[in-house]
Amino acid sequence: MIVFPLMRDRDQFACAERVVYHGLGARGNIDDVSVSGIIQMIKSVGADDGYRKRVQAMRDRVVQEEQSDAISKVLDSCFKLAYSVAMS
């Protein structure tokens, strides 16, 4: 992942720092980057298996959290249904 935060009054810079901190990608400065600089960043990130592994691990964690949330919602619905049946 390569990020170029643009607006200081938003959370873009903080998000870009998190990308770098977690080893998910590189941050560039749009004000002074060249085409060759962007190409070099793409090559650097693309050639580093560490980035790919960390992004995959983050993806897996997000999917797990989403599945966990979905399971929680289903269980909550079942409990509400069982309670309403029991109270009738």
Secondary structure, DSSP 8 states (H G I E B T S, - for coil): -EE----TTTTHHHHHHHHHHTTS-EE--TTT--HHHHHHHHHHHHH-HHHHHHHHHHHHHHHHHHHHHHHHHHHHHHHHHHHHHHH-
